[in-house]
Amino acid sequence: MASDPVLKDTLAMLGLKGSVQAAIELMPLIRGGLPSAALERMARQLDLSAVATIESLGLAKRTIARRLHEHKPLSAAESERVVRLARVFAEAKHVLGEERKARRWLQKPSRALGGEIPLHLLDTDIGASAVFEELGRIEHGVFA
């Protein structure tokens, strides 16, 4: 299992087991497609419905519903977005100190992010980068 607490939380949130020591080692799992249950686990972690989670990641609702119903793996692109969400949530838990605060921070508008809700920025790489940067500023006491 990972020694990095954020990576360890990321794996646990997704229900993944194994000896992943670095984030780069998630690539084969992403490319191979995560189990669709990983998305449902993330929704529960965030205390959101599966539909709200799917929408926040910009995923096709009908396609994901079919994968969930048939217990088929997610595509690589879908898996990447779910892993991105798990990594952001794990980082927010680490920075803010508790799951409840991280969940709340992800779901409320952030002035530093132009009034956007961090969760709603995770459908793109640029949006996710902005969220990670904001978490870094919070961690280091730099407030916008």
C-alpha positions in Angstrom: 0.0 0.0 0.0 1.1 3.6 -0.5 3.1 5.4 2.1 1.9 8.9 0.9 -1.3 9.6 3.0 -3.1 11.3 0.1 -2.4 8.5 -2.3 -3.4 6.0 0.4 -6.7 7.9 0.9 -7.2 8.0 -2.9 -6.9 4.3 -3.2 -9.2 3.6 -0.3 -11.9 5.9 -1.6 -11.9 4.1 -4.9 -11.9 0.7 -3.2 -8.5 -0.2 -4.9 -6.1 -2.5 -3.3 -2.5 -3.2 -4.2 1.0 -1.9 -3.8 0.8 1.5 -5.5 3.7 3.6 -4.2 3.3 6.6 -6.5 0.4 8.3 -8.4 2.0 7.4 -11.8 1.4 3.7 -10.9 -2.3 4.4 -11.2 -1.9 4.8 -15.0 -2.4 1.0 -15.8 -5.5 1.0 -13.6 -6.9 4.0 -15.3 -6.1 2.8 -18.8 -7.6 -0.6 -18.0 -10.8 1.0 -16.7 -11.8 1.2 -13.0 -14.6 -0.9 -11.8 -17.8 1.1 -12.1 -18.3 0.6 -8.4 -15.4 3.0 -7.8 -17.7 5.8 -9.1 -20.5 4.8 -6.7 -18.0 4.7 -3.8 -16.9 8.2 -4.6 -20.5 9.4 -4.7 -21.0 7.9 -1.2 -17.8 9.5 0.1 -18.9 12.9 -1.0 -22.4 12.3 0.3 -23.8 13.0 -3.2 -26.1 11.0 -5.5 -24.4 9.1 -8.3 -26.2 11.4 -10.8 -24.7 14.6 -9.1 -21.3 13.0 -9.1 -21.6 12.0 -12.8 -22.7 15.5 -13.7 -19.9 17.2 -11.8 -17.4 15.1 -13.8 -19.0 15.9 -17.1 -19.7 12.2 -17.8 -22.6 10.9 -20.0 -25.4 9.9 -17.6 -26.9 7.2 -19.8 -23.6 5.6 -20.6 -22.5 5.5 -16.9 -25.9 4.3 -15.8 -25.6 1.4 -18.2 -22.0 0.6 -17.0 -23.2 0.7 -13.4 -26.3 -1.5 -14.1 -24.2 -4.0 -16.1 -21.2 -3.8 -13.7 -18.9 -3.0 -16.6 -15.6 -1.1 -16.1 -15.4 2.6 -16.8 -13.5 3.7 -19.9 -10.0 5.2 -19.5 -11.4 8.7 -19.8 -14.1 8.1 -17.3 -11.7 6.4 -14.9 -9.3 9.3 -15.2 -12.0 11.7 -14.0 -13.0 9.5 -11.1 -9.4 9.2 -10.0 -9.0 13.0 -10.4 -12.1 13.5 -8.1 -10.7 11.0 -5.5 -7.2 12.7 -5.6 -8.8 16.2 -5.1 -11.0 14.9 -2.2 -8.0 13.2 -0.6 -5.9 16.3 -0.9 -8.7 18.5 0.5 -9.0 16.1 3.5 -5.3 16.3 4.1 -5.2 20.2 3.8 -8.4 20.9 5.7 -7.9 18.2 8.3 -11.2 16.4 8.2 -13.5 14.8 5.7 -16.5 16.9 6.6 -14.6 20.1 6.0 -13.2 18.8 2.7 -16.7 17.7 1.5 -18.1 21.2 2.3 -15.2 23.0 0.7 -15.6 21.0 -2.5 -19.3 21.8 -2.7 -19.4 25.6 -2.0 -18.4 28.5 -4.2 -14.8 29.6 -3.8 -14.0 33.3 -4.3 -10.4 32.3 -5.1 -11.8 30.2 -8.0 -13.8 33.0 -9.4 -16.9 32.0 -7.5 -16.9 28.5 -9.0 -17.7 25.4 -6.9 -14.5 23.3 -6.9 -16.4 20.1 -7.6 -17.8 21.6 -10.8 -14.3 22.4 -12.1 -13.1 18.8 -12.1 -14.5 17.9 -15.5 -11.4 19.5 -17.1 -7.7 19.2 -16.5 -7.3 23.0 -16.3 -10.1 23.2 -13.7 -8.6 20.4 -11.6 -5.3 22.2 -11.7 -6.9 25.4 -10.4 -8.5 23.4 -7.6 -5.2 21.7 -6.7 -3.4 25.1 -6.8 -6.0 26.6 -4.5 -5.6 23.7 -2.1 -1.8 24.4 -2.2 -2.4 28.0 -1.3 -4.6 27.1 1.6 -2.1 24.5 2.8 0.6 27.2 2.8 -1.5 30.0 4.3 -1.7 32.0 1.1 -5.3 33.3 0.7 -6.5 35.0 -2.4 
